[in-house]
Amino acid sequence: MLTLTLREPTVVPLEAECLSPDVLAPLTHAEVRALPVMRGKRQLRLDDVFDVDGVGSDDVELRGDLGRVKWVGRAMTRGRVRILGNAGMHLGAYMTGGSIEVTGNASDWVGGEMAGGTIRVRGNAGGQLGSAYRGSMSGMSGGSIVVDGAAGIELGMRMKRGLIAVRGPVRDFAGLQMKGGTIVLMSGAELRTGAWMQRGTIISLKPLRLLPTFAFACEYRPSFLPLYAKHLAALGVELPADGTYRRFAGDAAVPGKGELLVWHGG
């Protein structure tokens, strides 16, 4: 295992795209220490800001408050990254495989446009979780993101596939312009949930303030939910699959063929 310990929290954001198993695994101890990182507009060596213990590995552990360290796990395809502390923006962006775990909080754009793999945030996450970057037509297209705390605005914006599950409350515009995939809201969300969604499924275990462009369709027991419940159980999330859900179709403003499933009891 390769262990990197941040010497002190940085005030100026640090861009560290090299902190990925794909980059680190084949390197020697000296080569890891010499990897370039950017602090503001200054290029530094990795060992200028991190204490390095071990050689390159698919198993990477990062220690310290990385709340201003960006792009950790960018485009990773394999291995495991564990962050003992907070994580900065763009964590796991464009990743296609492997797993990332954060014991603290994470900033904005976690899993931006990811296509595979698993991200687990034990604390809170910022906005644009699994979303499309500005100007891009598609967001998350595969993989799973689980947040044990709360999450910010525009969660799952333009996502096409994959799964996002959040235990805590979520802010406005969850599922904005959603094109597919599944979002599970264990504690509900604020306003404009599913706005302009075209396809996909949003499941909420708490009542939602729905847009008027969503129409009540029926109350039923979705036959596919046991499959989701089984997958989520492996990630430590319990989803009730035996009770009834109220189904709302929309967003008619697009028009869209998405659905909101709101838990209605056992």
C-alpha positions as CSV (number, residue, x, y, z in Angstrom):
1,M,0.0,0.0,0.0
2,L,1.1,3.5,-0.8
3,T,0.4,6.1,2.0
4,L,0.5,9.8,1.3
5,T,0.1,12.3,4.2
6,L,-0.6,15.9,3.6
7,R,1.9,17.9,5.6
8,E,-0.4,20.8,6.3
9,P,-3.8,22.0,4.9
10,T,-3.3,24.2,1.9
11,V,-5.1,27.5,1.5
12,V,-4.4,27.8,-2.3
13,P,-6.1,24.9,-4.2
14,L,-3.8,22.1,-5.1
15,E,-4.4,20.2,-8.4
16,A,-3.2,16.6,-8.1
17,E,-4.4,14.5,-11.0
18,C,-1.5,12.2,-10.4
19,L,-3.2,10.8,-7.2
20,S,-4.7,7.8,-9.0
21,P,-3.8,4.1,-9.0
22,D,-3.4,4.2,-12.7
23,V,-0.5,6.7,-12.4
24,L,1.0,5.6,-9.1
25,A,0.9,1.8,-9.4
26,P,4.0,1.3,-11.7
27,L,6.2,3.8,-10.0
28,T,9.1,3.5,-7.5
29,H,9.3,5.4,-4.3
30,A,11.5,8.1,-5.9
31,E,9.3,8.4,-8.9
32,V,6.2,8.9,-6.8
33,R,8.0,11.6,-4.8
34,A,8.9,13.4,-8.0
35,L,5.4,13.6,-9.5
36,P,4.3,17.1,-10.4
37,V,1.4,18.9,-8.7
38,M,0.1,22.4,-9.2
39,R,-0.5,24.8,-6.3
40,G,-2.1,27.8,-7.9
41,K,0.1,28.6,-10.9
42,R,3.3,27.1,-9.3
43,Q,4.4,23.5,-10.1
44,L,5.7,21.6,-7.2
45,R,6.9,18.1,-6.5
46,L,4.5,15.7,-4.8
47,D,6.9,15.4,-1.8
48,D,6.9,19.2,-1.4
49,V,3.3,18.8,0.1
50,F,3.0,15.1,1.0
51,D,5.0,12.7,3.1
52,V,5.4,9.5,1.0
53,D,5.5,6.1,2.5
54,G,5.8,3.1,0.2
55,V,6.1,2.4,-3.5
56,G,3.4,2.8,-6.2
57,S,0.4,0.6,-5.6
58,D,-3.2,0.0,-6.7
59,D,-4.1,0.5,-3.0
60,V,-3.6,4.2,-2.1
61,E,-4.3,5.9,1.2
62,L,-4.4,9.7,1.6
63,R,-4.3,11.2,5.0
64,G,-5.1,14.8,6.1
65,D,-7.5,17.5,5.2
66,L,-7.6,17.4,1.4
67,G,-10.6,19.7,1.2
68,R,-8.6,21.9,-1.3
69,V,-6.9,19.1,-3.2
70,K,-8.6,18.7,-6.6
71,W,-8.9,15.9,-9.1
72,V,-8.0,13.0,-6.8
73,G,-8.8,9.8,-8.7
74,R,-9.4,11.5,-12.0
75,A,-10.1,9.0,-14.8
76,M,-9.0,6.1,-12.6
77,T,-9.8,2.6,-14.0
78,R,-8.8,0.3,-11.2
79,G,-7.6,0.0,-7.6
80,R,-8.7,1.7,-4.4
81,V,-8.2,5.2,-3.0
82,R,-9.1,5.8,0.6
83,I,-9.0,9.3,2.0
84,L,-8.8,9.7,5.8
85,G,-10.2,13.2,6.0
86,N,-12.0,15.6,3.6
87,A,-11.7,15.6,-0.2
88,G,-11.7,18.5,-2.7
89,M,-13.5,19.2,-5.9
90,H,-13.7,16.8,-8.9
91,L,-13.1,13.7,-6.8
92,G,-13.3,10.6,-9.1
93,A,-14.2,12.7,-12.2
94,Y,-14.3,10.6,-15.4
95,M,-13.5,7.4,-13.5
96,T,-14.4,4.1,-15.1
97,G,-13.4,1.6,-12.5
98,G,-12.0,1.0,-9.0
99,S,-13.3,2.5,-5.7
100,I,-12.9,5.7,-3.7
101,E,-13.9,6.1,-0.1
102,V,-13.8,9.4,1.9
103,T,-14.2,9.3,5.7
104,G,-15.0,13.0,5.9
105,N,-16.8,15.5,3.6
106,A,-16.3,16.0,-0.1
107,S,-16.6,19.2,-2.2
108,D,-18.4,19.8,-5.5
109,W,-18.5,17.7,-8.6
110,V,-17.9,14.3,-7.0
111,G,-18.0,11.7,-9.8
112,G,-18.4,14.3,-12.5
113,E,-19.2,12.4,-15.7
114,M,-18.0,9.1,-14.2
115,A,-18.7,6.0,-16.2
116,G,-17.9,3.2,-13.7
117,G,-16.6,2.3,-10.3
118,T,-17.8,3.2,-6.8
119,I,-17.5,6.3,-4.7
120,R,-18.5,6.4,-1.0
121,V,-18.6,9.6,1.0
122,R,-19.1,9.0,4.7
123,G,-19.8,12.7,5.4
124,N,-21.5,15.4,3.3
125,A,-21.0,16.1,-0.4
126,G,-21.2,19.4,-2.3
127,G,-23.2,20.2,-5.4
128,Q,-23.2,18.7,-8.9
129,L,-22.7,15.2,-7.6
130,G,-22.4,12.9,-10.7
131,S,-23.3,15.7,-12.9
132,A,-22.3,17.0,-16.4
133,Y,-19.7,19.7,-16.6
134,R,-20.8,23.0,-18.0
135,G,-21.4,22.7,-21.7
136,S,-21.5,18.9,-21.7
137,M,-24.6,17.1,-22.8
138,S,-24.3,14.1,-20.5
139,G,-23.3,13.5,-16.9
140,M,-22.7,10.3,-15.1
141,S,-23.1,7.2,-17.4
142,G,-22.3,4.4,-15.0
143,G,-21.1,3.3,-11.6
144,S,-22.4,4.1,-8.1
145,I,-22.1,7.0,-5.7
146,V,-23.2,6.7,-2.1
147,V,-23.3,9.6,0.4
148,D,-24.0,9.0,4.0
149,G,-24.6,12.7,4.8
150,A,-26.3,15.5,2.8
151,A,-25.7,16.7,-0.7
152,G,-25.9,20.0,-2.6
153,I,-27.6,21.3,-5.6
154,E,-28.0,19.8,-9.1
155,L,-27.3,16.3,-8.0
156,G,-27.2,13.9,-11.0
157,M,-27.7,16.7,-13.6
158,R,-28.0,15.2,-17.1
159,M,-27.0,11.7,-15.8
160,K,-27.6,8.9,-18.3
161,R,-27.0,5.7,-16.3
162,G,-25.7,4.6,-12.9
163,L,-26.9,4.9,-9.3
164,I,-26.7,7.8,-6.8
165,A,-27.9,7.2,-3.2
166,V,-27.9,9.9,-0.5
167,R,-28.9,9.3,3.1
168,G,-29.2,12.9,4.2
169,P,-31.3,15.8,2.7
170,V,-30.5,17.0,-0.8
171,R,-30.8,20.6,-2.0
172,D,-32.6,22.0,-5.1
173,F,-32.7,20.6,-8.7
174,A,-31.9,17.0,-7.9
175,G,-32.1,15.1,-11.2
176,L,-32.0,18.3,-13.3
177,Q,-32.4,17.4,-17.0
178,M,-31.9,13.7,-16.1
179,K,-31.6,11.4,-19.1
180,G,-31.5,8.0,-17.3
181,G,-30.2,6.1,-14.3
182,T,-31.5,6.1,-10.7
183,I,-31.3,8.5,-7.8
184,V,-32.3,7.4,-4.3
185,L,-33.2,10.1,-1.8
186,M,-33.4,8.6,1.6
187,S,-34.3,11.9,3.3
188,G,-36.0,13.7,0.4
189,A,-34.9,16.9,-1.4
190,E,-35.8,20.6,-1.5
191,L,-37.4,22.2,-4.5
192,R,-37.6,21.4,-8.3
193,T,-36.7,17.8,-8.0
194,G,-36.6,16.2,-11.5
195,A,-36.9,19.5,-13.3
196,W,-36.8,18.9,-17.1
197,M,-36.0,15.3,-16.7
198,Q,-36.4,13.2,-19.9
199,R,-35.9,9.7,-18.5
200,G,-34.7,7.9,-15.4
201,T,-36.0,7.2,-12.0
202,I,-35.9,9.2,-8.8
203,I,-36.9,7.3,-5.6
204,S,-37.7,9.3,-2.4
205,L,-38.5,7.9,1.0
206,K,-39.8,11.2,2.1
207,P,-42.6,13.4,0.7
208,L,-41.5,15.8,-2.1
209,R,-42.8,19.2,-3.1
210,L,-43.4,18.3,-6.8
211,L,-43.4,20.6,-9.8
212,P,-46.9,21.0,-11.3
213,T,-45.6,19.4,-14.5
214,F,-45.5,16.0,-12.8
215,A,-48.7,14.0,-12.9
216,F,-49.8,11.3,-10.5
217,A,-49.9,7.9,-12.3
218,C,-50.6,5.2,-9.8
219,E,-49.8,3.7,-6.5
220,Y,-48.1,0.3,-6.7
221,R,-45.3,-2.1,-5.7
222,P,-42.5,-1.7,-8.3
223,S,-41.3,-5.2,-9.3
224,F,-37.7,-3.9,-10.0
225,L,-37.1,-2.5,-6.6
226,P,-35.9,-5.7,-5.0
227,L,-33.0,-5.7,-7.5
228,Y,-32.0,-2.2,-6.4
229,A,-32.5,-3.0,-2.8
230,K,-30.1,-6.0,-3.2
231,H,-27.4,-3.8,-4.9
232,L,-27.8,-1.0,-2.3
233,A,-27.6,-3.5,0.6
234,A,-24.1,-4.5,-0.6
235,L,-23.2,-0.8,-0.3
236,G,-24.7,-0.6,3.2
237,V,-27.9,1.3,2.2
238,E,-31.4,-0.1,3.1
239,L,-34.2,0.5,0.6
240,P,-37.7,-0.7,1.4
241,A,-38.8,-2.9,-1.5
242,D,-42.0,-4.5,-0.1
243,G,-44.2,-1.4,0.4
244,T,-46.1,0.8,-2.0
245,Y,-44.9,3.8,-3.9
246,R,-46.8,6.7,-5.5
247,R,-45.6,7.1,-9.1
248,F,-45.5,10.5,-10.7
249,A,-44.6,10.9,-14.4
250,G,-42.9,13.9,-16.0
251,D,-41.5,16.3,-16.6
252,A,-44.3,17.3,-19.0
253,A,-42.5,20.7,-19.6
254,V,-39.9,18.9,-21.8
255,P,-41.9,16.6,-22.4
256,G,-40.2,13.8,-20.6
257,K,-40.8,10.1,-19.7
258,G,-39.1,10.1,-16.3
259,E,-40.7,8.9,-13.0
260,L,-40.7,9.9,-9.4
261,L,-41.4,7.2,-6.9
262,V,-42.4,8.4,-3.5
263,W,-42.6,5.9,-0.6
264,H,-46.1,5.5,0.7
265,G,-45.7,2.9,3.4
266,G,-45.6,-0.8,4.1
